[in-house]
Amino acid sequence: MSEGRKRGRLRFWLSAKFRPFMDITRKYKEPKIKMTRGVRLALLMLRVYLILMIIILVFKFATTV
């Protein structure tokens, strides 16, 4: 079997496995409710906090190993 054909079969198999996740993501991409400025600010702060925690975790792991 040629290399290109193997890749095509793998791509088809992966797309079939991830299709339900992509459908759910597409369905809920746009929020159905109106968010206030306070809610948007709170979500932004949580996102920044999460990124900061991940950076600290990676830094601690990198410096102790």
C-alpha positions in Angstrom: 0.0 0.0 0.0 1.4 3.4 -0.9 2.3 6.0 1.7 -0.3 8.5 0.4 -3.0 5.9 0.6 -2.2 5.1 4.2 -2.3 8.8 5.1 -5.7 9.1 3.4 -7.1 6.2 5.4 -5.7 7.5 8.6 -7.1 11.0 7.9 -10.5 9.5 7.2 -10.4 7.4 10.4 -9.4 10.4 12.5 -12.0 12.7 11.0 -14.7 10.1 11.6 -13.6 9.7 15.3 -13.5 13.5 15.9 -16.6 14.4 14.0 -18.9 14.4 17.0 -16.6 16.7 18.9 -16.4 19.1 15.9 -20.3 19.1 15.6 -20.7 19.9 19.3 -18.1 22.7 19.1 -19.8 24.1 16.0 -23.2 24.0 17.7 -22.1 25.9 20.8 -19.5 28.2 19.3 -21.8 31.3 19.6 -23.4 31.9 23.0 -27.2 31.9 23.0 -27.4 34.3 25.9 -26.2 37.9 26.1 -23.2 38.4 28.4 -22.9 41.5 30.5 -19.6 43.4 30.7 -19.0 42.0 34.2 -19.4 38.4 33.1 -17.0 39.0 30.2 -14.5 40.6 32.6 -14.9 37.7 35.1 -14.3 35.1 32.3 -11.3 37.1 31.1 -9.8 37.1 34.6 -10.4 33.4 34.9 -8.7 32.8 31.6 -5.7 34.8 32.7 -5.5 33.0 36.0 -5.6 29.6 34.3 -2.8 30.6 31.9 -0.8 32.0 34.8 -1.2 28.7 36.8 -0.1 26.6 33.8 3.0 28.8 33.3 3.9 28.4 37.0 3.3 24.6 36.9 5.5 24.3 33.8 8.2 26.5 35.4 8.2 24.5 38.6 8.4 21.3 36.7 11.3 22.6 34.5 13.3 23.9 37.4 13.0 20.8 39.7 13.9 18.2 37.1 
